[in-house]
Amino acid sequence: MDEGMKQFQERLIELETDAEHLLLARHQLVENDKLRNGNREALTALRKRARTTKTSVPSPFESVMRAIGGSGSRPLVKEVCMTCGSHDSSERTWMMFPGTDVFARIPFHAAHSILETDQERLDFEAKKLQSDVKDKSLLISERGALADKISPEVLKSLVVLTDKRK
């Protein structure tokens, strides 16, 4: 084989390797999205159970302003969980831990805290994977311009040599 064909073959191998990495990253992105959707559904179910929405729980500032108008014996700042609201945060809730088949009955506040931190981690991973997919797609696109370096007649002759009809 001459030197030009060897270089062409090496470029194709590199391109195929990058394309394989791109497909793996896309597959991982789909799996990550499934986990994110499951977490989001679980968090929504917990909010419905606590009868709260993201905006229904008063902010700490609103709590302080209401407390100022009342008696001075209460603490000025009462921390309010945005998901729990006035719901009993120590109430036990069933939860299946991610990646296992283990169910555990844990406090309500701990359940949604675990889900929220997991959701943040999954969001970060999704952004990272989207960035990787974008970079790999751009790299493949740049390398895919083989017609500029190899004439179409050579490509056509390669196809004819390997794909002869009988």
N, CA, C and O atoms as a DFTB+ gen file, in Angstrom:
664 C
 N C O
     1  1       0.846      -1.175       0.000
     2  2       0.000       0.000       0.000
     3  2       0.893       1.241       0.000
     4  3       1.907       1.299       0.695
     5  1       0.496       2.211      -0.784
     6  2       1.295       3.425      -0.812
     7  2       0.993       4.307       0.403
     8  3       0.056       4.045       1.157
     9  1       1.794       5.344       0.577
    10  2       1.720       6.214       1.760
    11  2       0.385       6.953       1.846
    12  3      -0.150       7.125       2.942
    13  1      -0.154       7.386       0.730
    14  2      -1.437       8.105       0.714
    15  2      -2.590       7.250       1.219
    16  3      -3.456       7.722       1.955
    17  1      -2.587       6.001       0.817
    18  2      -3.656       5.091       1.263
    19  2      -3.537       4.796       2.752
    20  3      -4.548       4.661       3.440
    21  1      -2.290       4.694       3.261
    22  2      -2.086       4.452       4.683
    23  2      -2.609       5.642       5.504
    24  3      -3.267       5.461       6.528
    25  1      -2.308       6.838       5.042
    26  2      -2.798       8.040       5.739
    27  2      -4.322       8.095       5.703
    28  3      -4.962       8.434       6.698
    29  1      -4.891       7.763       4.565
    30  2      -6.339       7.752       4.429
    31  2      -6.967       6.742       5.392
    32  3      -7.972       7.028       6.043
    33  1      -6.363       5.566       5.471
    34  2      -6.858       4.528       6.363
    35  2      -6.753       4.975       7.827
    36  3      -7.674       4.732       8.606
    37  1      -5.655       5.618       8.208
    38  2      -5.480       6.107       9.586
    39  2      -6.528       7.172       9.920
    40  3      -7.078       7.192      11.021
    41  1      -6.793       8.048       8.962
    42  2      -7.819       9.085       9.184
    43  2      -9.200       8.460       9.361
    44  3      -9.984       8.889      10.208
    45  1      -9.484       7.454       8.560
    46  2     -10.781       6.778       8.700
    47  2     -10.905       6.082      10.046
    48  3     -11.975       6.092      10.653
    49  1      -9.818       5.478      10.516
    50  2      -9.836       4.816      11.816
    51  2     -10.071       5.845      12.924
    52  3     -10.860       5.607      13.838
    53  1      -9.387       6.985      12.841
    54  2      -9.591       8.051      13.832
    55  2     -11.030       8.560      13.791
    56  3     -11.642       8.801      14.832
    57  1     -11.559       8.720      12.587
    58  2     -12.924       9.201      12.433
    59  2     -13.928       8.204      13.005
    60  3     -14.882       8.600      13.674
    61  1     -13.723       6.930      12.750
    62  2     -14.614       5.900      13.291
    63  2     -14.539       5.852      14.814
    64  3     -15.557       5.660      15.479
    65  1     -13.350       6.024      15.365
    66  2     -13.186       6.033      16.830
    67  2     -13.932       7.213      17.434
    68  3     -14.631       7.064      18.436
    69  1     -13.785       8.383      16.826
    70  2     -14.499       9.568      17.329
    71  2     -16.009       9.399      17.200
    72  3     -16.761       9.813      18.083
    73  1     -16.452       8.792      16.103
    74  2     -17.885       8.564      15.915
    75  2     -18.417       7.584      16.961
    76  3     -19.532       7.749      17.455
    77  1     -17.625       6.568      17.298
    78  2     -18.033       5.606      18.334
    79  2     -18.156       6.306      19.689
    80  3     -19.095       6.045      20.441
    81  1     -17.216       7.185      19.995
    82  2     -17.269       7.942      21.255
    83  2     -18.500       8.857      21.278
    84  3     -19.132       9.035      22.319
    85  1     -18.826       9.427      20.126
    86  2     -20.006      10.283      20.029
    87  2     -21.275       9.470      20.304
    88  3     -22.150       9.916      21.047
    89  1     -21.373       8.296      19.713
    90  2     -22.553       7.461      19.928
    91  2     -22.670       7.021      21.385
    92  3     -23.772       6.972      21.931
    93  1     -21.538       6.699      22.017
    94  2     -21.562       6.327      23.432
    95  2     -22.002       7.500      24.305
    96  3     -22.764       7.318      25.254
    97  1     -21.522       8.701      23.984
    98  2     -21.911       9.887      24.757
    99  2     -23.403      10.172      24.583
   100  3     -24.075      10.547      25.544
   101  1     -23.920      10.001      23.382
   102  2     -25.355      10.213      23.159
   103  2     -26.181       9.187      23.927
   104  3     -27.213       9.525      24.506
   105  1     -25.729       7.940      23.933
   106  2     -26.434       6.900      24.669
   107  2     -26.434       7.215      26.163
   108  3     -27.457       7.057      26.830
   109  1     -25.298       7.659      26.690
   110  2     -25.210       8.019      28.103
   111  2     -26.108       9.217      28.413
   112  3     -26.694       9.296      29.493
   113  1     -26.212      10.135      27.474
   114  2     -27.086      11.303      27.649
   115  2     -28.547      10.871      27.746
   116  3     -29.299      11.414      28.556
   117  1     -28.955       9.902      26.929
   118  2     -30.326       9.390      26.988
   119  2     -30.589       8.711      28.331
   120  3     -31.635       8.924      28.945
   121  1     -29.642       7.899      28.782
   122  2     -29.798       7.231      30.080
   123  2     -29.865       8.249      31.214
   124  3     -30.651       8.099      32.150
   125  1     -29.046       9.268      31.124
   126  2     -29.040      10.333      32.136
   127  2     -30.385      11.057      32.151
   128  3     -30.906      11.376      33.220
   129  1     -30.945      11.314      30.978
   130  2     -32.251      11.984      30.895
   131  2     -33.348      11.140      31.520
   132  3     -34.257      11.677      32.152
   133  1     -33.275       9.822      31.352
   134  2     -34.273       8.951      31.983
   135  2     -34.208       9.072      33.501
   136  3     -35.239       9.161      34.168
   137  1     -32.991       9.076      34.044
   138  2     -32.834       9.228      35.491
   139  2     -33.330      10.597      35.968
   140  3     -33.988      10.701      37.003
   141  1     -33.009      11.634      35.210
   142  2     -33.457      12.984      35.576
   143  2     -34.981      13.074      35.579
   144  3     -35.569      13.679      36.475
   145  1     -35.616      12.472      34.579
   146  2     -37.083      12.495      34.529
   147  2     -37.682      11.754      35.714
   148  3     -38.662      12.211      36.303
   149  1     -37.101      10.614      36.067
   150  2     -37.579       9.865      37.224
   151  2     -37.438      10.668      38.511
   152  3     -38.348      10.682      39.340
   153  1     -36.304      11.334      38.678
   154  2     -36.103      12.184      39.861
   155  2     -37.100      13.330      39.897
   156  3     -37.661      13.650      40.945
   157  1     -37.314      13.945      38.735
   158  2     -38.249      15.068      38.679
   159  2     -39.660      14.614      39.043
   160  3     -40.378      15.312      39.760
   161  1     -40.054      13.437      38.545
   162  2     -41.378      12.903      38.878
   163  2     -41.490      12.615      40.375
   164  3     -42.523      12.892      40.985
   165  1     -40.428      12.058      40.967
   166  2     -40.451      11.762      42.405
   167  2     -40.538      13.043      43.228
   168  3     -41.273      13.099      44.214
   169  1     -39.794      14.068      42.829
   170  2     -39.854      15.340      43.550
   171  2     -41.234      15.977      43.437
   172  3     -41.736      16.558      44.399
   173  1     -41.843      15.869      42.265
   174  2     -43.199      16.399      42.086
   175  2     -44.184      15.655      42.978
   176  3     -45.063      16.268      43.586
   177  1     -44.038      14.335      43.056
   178  2     -44.926      13.548      43.920
   179  2     -44.751      13.941      45.383
   180  3     -45.734      14.030      46.118
   181  1     -43.520      14.175      45.811
   182  2     -43.289      14.602      47.195
   183  2     -43.877      15.977      47.461
   184  3     -44.434      16.221      48.531
   185  1     -43.757      16.879      46.489
   186  2     -44.343      18.216      46.662
   187  2     -45.869      18.137      46.741
   188  3     -46.496      18.853      47.522
   189  1     -46.461      17.255      45.921
   190  2     -47.921      17.090      45.983
   191  2     -48.332      16.523      47.328
   192  3     -49.345      16.926      47.899
   193  1     -47.546      15.592      47.828
   194  2     -47.856      15.001      49.124
   195  2     -47.763      16.050      50.233
   196  3     -48.559      16.040      51.172
   197  1     -46.794      16.950      50.121
   198  2     -46.644      18.003      51.121
   199  2     -47.551      19.194      50.813
   200  3     -47.628      20.152      51.582
   201  1     -48.234      19.112      49.672
   202  2     -49.119      20.181      49.214
   203  2     -48.385      21.522      49.094
   204  3     -48.867      22.564      49.538
   205  1     -47.221      21.452      48.488
   206  2     -46.450      22.664      48.245
   207  2     -46.054      22.719      46.786
   208  3     -46.038      21.706      46.087
   209  1     -45.739      23.905      46.347
   210  2     -45.123      24.107      45.049
   211  2     -43.859      24.905      45.322
   212  3     -43.600      25.300      46.459
   213  1     -43.082      25.139      44.291
   214  2     -41.848      25.886      44.519
   215  2     -42.137      27.300      45.008
   216  3     -41.303      27.893      45.693
   217  1     -43.295      27.849      44.674
   218  2     -43.589      29.232      45.054
   219  2     -44.583      29.342      46.200
   220  3     -44.848      30.453      46.659
   221  1     -45.145      28.234      46.682
   222  2     -46.173      28.324      47.714
   223  2     -45.601      28.493      49.119
   224  3     -46.302      28.953      50.020
   225  1     -44.347      28.127      49.312
   226  2     -43.739      28.241      50.635
   227  2     -43.156      29.644      50.759
   228  3     -42.418      30.087      49.878
   229  1     -43.477      30.346      51.838
   230  2     -42.958      31.704      51.979
   231  2     -41.445      31.708      52.112
   232  3     -40.847      30.789      52.672
   233  1     -40.848      32.758      51.586
   234  2     -39.399      32.877      51.695
   235  2     -39.019      33.187      53.137
   236  3     -39.869      33.639      53.904
   237  1     -37.771      32.959      53.528
   238  2     -37.352      33.298      54.887
   239  2     -37.585      34.768      55.216
   240  3     -37.866      35.102      56.367
   241  1     -37.473      35.649      54.231
   242  2     -37.705      37.077      54.468
   243  2     -39.159      37.322      54.869
   244  3     -39.434      38.088      55.792
   245  1     -40.092      36.660      54.164
   246  2     -41.504      36.825      54.518
   247  2     -41.780      36.291      55.915
   248  3     -42.579      36.868      56.652
   249  1     -41.127      35.192      56.286
   250  2     -41.297      34.638      57.628
   251  2     -40.800      35.619      58.680
   252  3     -41.435      35.793      59.720
   253  1     -39.671      36.258      58.415
   254  2     -39.110      37.225      59.363
   255  2     -40.047      38.417      59.504
   256  3     -40.277      38.901      60.612
   257  1     -40.579      38.886      58.400
   258  2     -41.456      40.067      58.453
   259  2     -42.727      39.752      59.230
   260  3     -43.217      40.601      59.975
   261  1     -43.268      38.552      59.071
   262  2     -44.450      38.178      59.843
   263  2     -44.112      38.032      61.320
   264  3     -44.908      38.400      62.184
   265  1     -42.920      37.489      61.609
   266  2     -42.505      37.267      62.993
   267  2     -42.261      38.587      63.714
   268  3     -42.446      38.669      64.928
   269  1     -41.855      39.603      62.996
   270  2     -41.612      40.913      63.621
   271  2     -42.919      41.491      64.135
   272  3     -42.941      42.127      65.189
   273  1     -43.982      41.285      63.424
   274  2     -45.282      41.806      63.843
   275  2     -45.853      41.073      65.040
   276  3     -46.716      41.618      65.728
   277  1     -45.403      39.853      65.315
   278  2     -45.937      39.042      66.417
   279  2     -45.177      39.291      67.707
   280  3     -44.513      40.314      67.873
   281  1     -45.290      38.325      68.622
   282  2     -44.632      38.461      69.919
   283  2     -43.122      38.313      69.782
   284  3     -42.638      37.677      68.846
   285  1     -42.387      38.895      70.707
   286  2     -40.938      38.892      70.664
   287  2     -40.318      37.638      71.244
   288  3     -39.096      37.500      71.202
   289  1     -41.100      36.721      71.780
   290  2     -40.537      35.527      72.411
   291  2     -40.150      34.456      71.387
   292  3     -39.357      33.566      71.695
   293  1     -40.699      34.534      70.181
   294  2     -40.355      33.554      69.143
   295  2     -39.045      33.946      68.462
   296  3     -38.696      35.126      68.426
   297  1     -38.322      32.975      67.926
   298  2     -37.093      33.330      67.204
   299  2     -37.442      34.133      65.956
   300  3     -38.486      33.918      65.340
   301  1     -36.567      35.052      65.593
   302  2     -36.817      35.898      64.431
   303  2     -36.767      35.113      63.124
   304  3     -37.583      35.341      62.232
   305  1     -35.820      34.195      63.007
   306  2     -35.665      33.452      61.766
   307  2     -36.076      32.004      61.992
   308  3     -35.507      31.303      62.829
   309  1     -37.061      31.577      61.240
   310  2     -37.477      30.181      61.271
   311  2     -37.182      29.613      59.896
   312  3     -37.741      30.061      58.894
   313  1     -36.304      28.626      59.853
   314  2     -35.947      28.050      58.559
   315  2     -37.099      27.209      58.047
   316  3     -37.636      26.357      58.755
   317  1     -37.466      27.466      56.807
   318  2     -38.565      26.747      56.175
   319  2     -38.016      26.063      54.936
   320  3     -37.462      26.708      54.046
   321  1     -38.177      24.761      54.894
   322  2     -37.748      24.007      53.724
   323  2     -38.708      24.308      52.585
   324  3     -39.924      24.303      52.778
   325  1     -38.177      24.570      51.409
   326  2     -39.017      24.941      50.267
   327  2     -39.885      23.776      49.785
   328  3     -40.931      24.008      49.180
   329  1     -39.480      22.547      50.037
   330  2     -40.283      21.404      49.618
   331  2     -41.223      20.966      50.728
   332  3     -42.397      20.692      50.476
   333  1     -40.718      20.898      51.952
   334  2     -41.539      20.431      53.073
   335  2     -42.643      21.424      53.428
   336  3     -43.779      21.026      53.685
   337  1     -42.314      22.706      53.441
   338  2     -43.290      23.702      53.863
   339  2     -43.711      23.444      55.287
   340  3     -42.860      23.312      56.166
   341  1     -45.012      23.369      55.539
   342  2     -45.505      23.103      56.884
   343  2     -45.729      21.606      57.116
   344  3     -46.247      21.209      58.159
   345  1     -45.344      20.789      56.157
   346  2     -45.500      19.332      56.261
   347  2     -44.550      18.800      57.332
   348  3     -43.471      19.356      57.537
   349  1     -44.943      17.734      58.010
   350  2     -44.110      17.121      59.034
   351  2     -42.886      16.491      58.358
   352  3     -42.999      15.467      57.685
   353  1     -41.727      17.109      58.543
   354  2     -40.530      16.652      57.834
   355  2     -39.978      15.346      58.399
   356  3     -39.141      14.704      57.765
   357  1     -40.438      14.948      59.589
   358  2     -39.936      13.695      60.154
   359  2     -40.818      12.500      59.776
   360  3     -40.503      11.363      60.126
   361  1     -41.921      12.753      59.063
   362  2     -42.787      11.652      58.610
   363  2     -41.984      10.727      57.710
   364  3     -41.228      11.187      56.855
   365  1     -42.144       9.446      57.898
   366  2     -41.371       8.455      57.142
   367  2     -41.987       8.243      55.758
   368  3     -43.206       8.171      55.601
   369  1     -41.106       8.146      54.761
   370  2     -41.504       7.975      53.369
   371  2     -40.694       6.843      52.757
   372  3     -39.495       6.714      53.007
   373  1     -41.366       6.022      51.951
   374  2     -40.661       4.942      51.268
   375  2     -39.874       5.517      50.105
   376  3     -40.356       6.378      49.369
   377  1     -38.648       5.020      49.954
   378  2     -37.800       5.485      48.856
   379  2     -36.934       4.331      48.381
   380  3     -36.381       3.578      49.182
   381  1     -36.823       4.205      47.056
   382  2     -35.913       3.210      46.490
   383  2     -34.644       3.948      46.100
   384  3     -34.698       4.932      45.362
   385  1     -33.520       3.487      46.581
   386  2     -32.274       4.178      46.297
   387  2     -31.828       3.910      44.872
   388  3     -31.950       2.787      44.381
   389  1     -31.305       4.949      44.194
   390  2     -30.905       4.820      42.790
   391  2     -29.848       3.743      42.588
   392  3     -28.884       3.643      43.347
   393  1     -30.049       2.942      41.552
   394  2     -29.091       1.905      41.201
   395  2     -29.194       0.638      42.030
   396  3     -28.379      -0.271      41.872
   397  1     -30.190       0.564      42.916
   398  2     -30.358      -0.632      43.742
   399  2     -31.823      -1.040      43.731
   400  3     -32.679      -0.326      43.210
   401  1     -32.091      -2.184      44.309
   402  2     -33.471      -2.632      44.473
   403  2     -33.851      -2.608      45.948
   404  3     -34.683      -3.397      46.397
   405  1     -33.239      -1.704      46.690
   406  2     -33.458      -1.614      48.127
   407  2     -34.448      -0.493      48.420
   408  3     -34.233       0.658      48.039
   409  1     -35.528      -0.843      49.098
   410  2     -36.487       0.160      49.563
   411  2     -36.190       0.449      51.025
   412  3     -35.878      -0.458      51.797
   413  1     -36.288       1.704      51.394
   414  2     -36.064       2.083      52.789
   415  2     -37.102       3.128      53.174
   416  3     -37.556       3.908      52.336
   417  1     -37.461       3.134      54.415
   418  2     -38.396       4.114      54.924
   419  2     -37.584       5.171      55.670
   420  3     -37.071       4.927      56.762
   421  1     -37.481       6.342      55.060
   422  2     -36.640       7.399      55.617
   423  2     -37.488       8.645      55.841
   424  3     -38.579       8.751      55.280
   425  1     -37.013       9.589      56.648
   426  2     -37.776      10.818      56.883
   427  2     -38.038      11.586      55.579
   428  3     -37.221      11.580      54.658
   429  1     -39.190      12.238      55.532
   430  2     -39.630      12.978      54.346
   431  2     -38.572      13.983      53.898
   432  3     -38.239      14.059      52.716
   433  1     -38.054      14.743      54.839
   434  2     -37.066      15.774      54.507
   435  2     -35.806      15.147      53.907
   436  3     -35.253      15.671      52.940
   437  1     -35.354      14.034      54.474
   438  2     -34.161      13.362      53.946
   439  2     -34.414      12.830      52.534
   440  3     -33.527      12.883      51.682
   441  1     -35.618      12.320      52.287
   442  2     -35.945      11.769      50.965
   443  2     -35.851      12.837      49.886
   444  3     -35.211      12.636      48.854
   445  1     -36.494      13.977      50.131
   446  2     -36.448      14.985      49.062
   447  2     -35.079      15.659      48.998
   448  3     -34.692      16.139      47.933
   449  1     -34.344      15.710      50.091
   450  2     -32.983      16.268      50.050
   451  2     -32.072      15.389      49.202
   452  3     -31.273      15.894      48.413
   453  1     -32.193      14.076      49.366
   454  2     -31.390      13.146      48.563
   455  2     -31.734      13.302      47.086
   456  3     -30.845      13.356      46.237
   457  1     -33.032      13.374      46.785
   458  2     -33.462      13.512      45.384
   459  2     -32.998      14.833      44.782
   460  3     -32.591      14.875      43.621
   461  1     -33.054      15.906      45.554
   462  2     -32.642      17.210      45.027
   463  2     -31.145      17.263      44.754
   464  3     -30.726      17.809      43.734
   465  1     -30.331      16.706      45.649
   466  2     -28.881      16.699      45.399
   467  2     -28.549      15.795      44.217
   468  3     -27.664      16.110      43.422
   469  1     -29.257      14.673      44.098
   470  2     -29.046      13.786      42.958
   471  2     -29.452      14.480      41.661
   472  3     -28.793      14.317      40.634
   473  1     -30.521      15.242      41.708
   474  2     -30.980      15.969      40.529
   475  2     -29.944      17.014      40.099
   476  3     -29.686      17.176      38.907
   477  1     -29.357      17.713      41.058
   478  2     -28.320      18.699      40.729
   479  2     -27.119      18.020      40.076
   480  3     -26.563      18.533      39.105
   481  1     -26.718      16.864      40.611
   482  2     -25.596      16.122      40.048
   483  2     -25.911      15.666      38.622
   484  3     -25.069      15.774      37.731
   485  1     -27.127      15.157      38.412
   486  2     -27.521      14.698      37.082
   487  2     -27.599      15.861      36.090
   488  3     -27.232      15.708      34.925
   489  1     -28.074      17.016      36.547
   490  2     -28.110      18.193      35.675
   491  2     -26.703      18.594      35.238
   492  3     -26.473      18.921      34.074
   493  1     -25.763      18.565      36.187
   494  2     -24.381      18.899      35.860
   495  2     -23.810      17.904      34.849
   496  3     -23.173      18.305      33.875
   497  1     -24.037      16.609      35.079
   498  2     -23.545      15.578      34.161
   499  2     -24.176      15.732      32.777
   500  3     -23.512      15.525      31.761
   501  1     -25.462      16.097      32.739
   502  2     -26.140      16.266      31.450
   503  2     -25.514      17.417      30.669
   504  3     -25.296      17.309      29.463
   505  1     -25.229      18.515      31.358
   506  2     -24.593      19.653      30.672
   507  2     -23.205      19.270      30.167
   508  3     -22.799      19.668      29.075
   509  1     -22.486      18.496      30.970
   510  2     -21.151      18.055      30.574
   511  2     -21.233      17.139      29.359
   512  3     -20.448      17.279      28.421
   513  1     -22.179      16.205      29.370
   514  2     -22.339      15.294      28.232
   515  2     -22.778      16.042      26.979
   516  3     -22.310      15.738      25.882
   517  1     -23.676      17.021      27.131
   518  2     -24.106      17.812      25.975
   519  2     -22.928      18.564      25.379
   520  3     -22.812      18.682      24.159
   521  1     -22.062      19.068      26.232
   522  2     -20.864      19.756      25.757
   523  2     -19.940      18.793      25.022
   524  3     -19.386      19.134      23.978
   525  1     -19.773      17.580      25.572
   526  2     -18.934      16.578      24.907
   527  2     -19.506      16.190      23.546
   528  3     -18.769      16.075      22.567
   529  1     -20.820      15.990      23.490
   530  2     -21.460      15.623      22.221
   531  2     -21.263      16.740      21.195
   532  3     -20.989      16.475      20.024
   533  1     -21.404      17.970      21.636
   534  2     -21.224      19.107      20.727
   535  2     -19.785      19.157      20.217
   536  3     -19.556      19.347      19.022
   537  1     -18.817      18.989      21.117
   538  2     -17.411      19.022      20.712
   539  2     -17.074      17.888      19.753
   540  3     -16.400      18.107      18.746
   541  1     -17.537      16.679      20.057
   542  2     -17.248      15.532      19.201
   543  2     -17.925      15.679      17.839
   544  3     -17.354      15.306      16.815
   545  1     -19.135      16.220      17.832
   546  2     -19.825      16.434      16.560
   547  2     -19.074      17.443      15.704
   548  3     -18.951      17.270      14.492
   549  1     -18.577      18.489      16.335
   550  2     -17.819      19.499      15.602
   551  2     -16.519      18.898      15.061
   552  3     -16.136      19.161      13.921
   553  1     -15.850      18.098      15.875
   554  2     -14.615      17.459      15.449
   555  2     -14.851      16.530      14.263
   556  3     -14.079      16.526      13.304
   557  1     -15.914      15.750      14.337
   558  2     -16.231      14.839      13.226
   559  2     -16.604      15.632      11.984
   560  3     -16.237      15.267      10.867
   561  1     -17.327      16.706      12.186
   562  2     -17.704      17.547      11.054
   563  2     -16.464      18.130      10.374
   564  3     -16.387      18.189       9.147
   565  1     -15.494      18.561      11.190
   566  2     -14.269      19.115      10.611
   567  2     -13.466      18.043       9.889
   568  3     -12.899      18.298       8.826
   569  1     -13.416      16.856      10.457
   570  2     -12.662      15.765       9.834
   571  2     -13.411      15.156       8.659
   572  3     -12.810      14.504       7.805
   573  1     -14.705      15.365       8.613
   574  2     -15.515      14.751       7.576
   575  2     -15.326      15.355       6.207
   576  3     -15.856      14.831       5.227
   577  1     -14.594      16.433       6.113
   578  2     -14.379      17.094       4.826
   579  2     -13.230      16.412       4.087
   580  3     -12.228      17.049       3.763
   581  1     -13.380      15.120       3.823
   582  2     -12.336      14.370       3.139
   583  2     -12.325      14.648       1.640
   584  3     -11.307      14.433       0.982
   585  1     -13.423      15.113       1.100
   586  2     -13.496      15.357      -0.340
   587  2     -12.537      16.460      -0.756
   588  3     -12.106      16.495      -1.908
   589  1     -12.192      17.369       0.164
   590  2     -11.246      18.429      -0.173
   591  2      -9.826      17.890      -0.312
   592  3      -9.045      18.411      -1.108
   593  1      -9.485      16.857       0.449
   594  2      -8.130      16.334       0.455
   595  2      -7.964      15.161      -0.505
   596  3      -6.868      14.912      -1.007
   597  1      -9.038      14.452      -0.756
   598  2      -8.992      13.299      -1.649
   599  2     -10.022      13.548      -2.745
   600  3     -11.183      13.848      -2.467
   601  1      -9.591      13.424      -3.955
   602  2     -10.502      13.741      -5.047
   603  2     -11.670      12.751      -5.079
   604  3     -11.502      11.587      -4.716
   605  1     -12.852      13.204      -5.512
   606  2     -14.015      12.320      -5.589
   607  2     -13.798      11.106      -6.489
   608  3     -14.406      10.057      -6.276
   609  1     -12.917      11.251      -7.515
   610  2     -12.661      10.120      -8.404
   611  2     -11.970       8.982      -7.649
   612  3     -12.256       7.808      -7.887
   613  1     -11.050       9.342      -6.728
   614  2     -10.361       8.320      -5.940
   615  2     -11.359       7.620      -5.033
   616  3     -11.333       6.395      -4.917
   617  1     -12.247       8.385      -4.382
   618  2     -13.263       7.786      -3.527
   619  2     -14.175       6.876      -4.329
   620  3     -14.548       5.795      -3.875
   621  1     -14.532       7.327      -5.536
   622  2     -15.400       6.529      -6.385
   623  2     -14.705       5.236      -6.793
   624  3     -15.329       4.176      -6.827
   625  1     -13.417       5.323      -7.103
   626  2     -12.691       4.106      -7.491
   627  2     -12.562       3.147      -6.313
   628  3     -12.589       1.932      -6.506
   629  1     -12.422       3.676      -5.086
   630  2     -12.359       2.810      -3.913
   631  2     -13.680       2.080      -3.715
   632  3     -13.700       0.893      -3.390
   633  1     -14.793       2.805      -3.917
   634  2     -16.105       2.187      -3.761
   635  2     -16.303       1.121      -4.825
   636  3     -16.827       0.046      -4.535
   637  1     -15.893       1.406      -6.049
   638  2     -16.056       0.454      -7.143
   639  2     -15.189      -0.777      -6.894
   640  3     -15.629      -1.892      -7.173
   641  1     -13.969      -0.610      -6.378
   642  2     -13.087      -1.749      -6.141
   643  2     -13.632      -2.671      -5.061
   644  3     -13.507      -3.891      -5.165
   645  1     -14.243      -2.093      -4.014
   646  2     -14.699      -2.932      -2.910
   647  2     -16.116      -3.412      -3.079
   648  3     -16.477      -4.429      -2.487
   649  1     -16.938      -2.738      -3.850
   650  2     -18.343      -3.078      -3.961
   651  2     -18.696      -3.554      -5.372
   652  3     -19.699      -3.116      -5.936
   653  1     -17.896      -4.434      -5.939
   654  2     -18.202      -4.930      -7.286
   655  2     -19.423      -5.810      -7.253
   656  3     -19.583      -6.648      -6.365
   657  1     -20.283      -5.613      -8.230
   658  2     -21.467      -6.433      -8.369
   659  2     -21.103      -7.714      -9.102
   660  3     -20.219      -7.723      -9.960
   661  1     -21.782      -8.779      -8.762
   662  2     -21.510     -10.071      -9.412
   663  2     -22.530     -10.366     -10.469
   664  3     -22.461     -11.408     -11.120
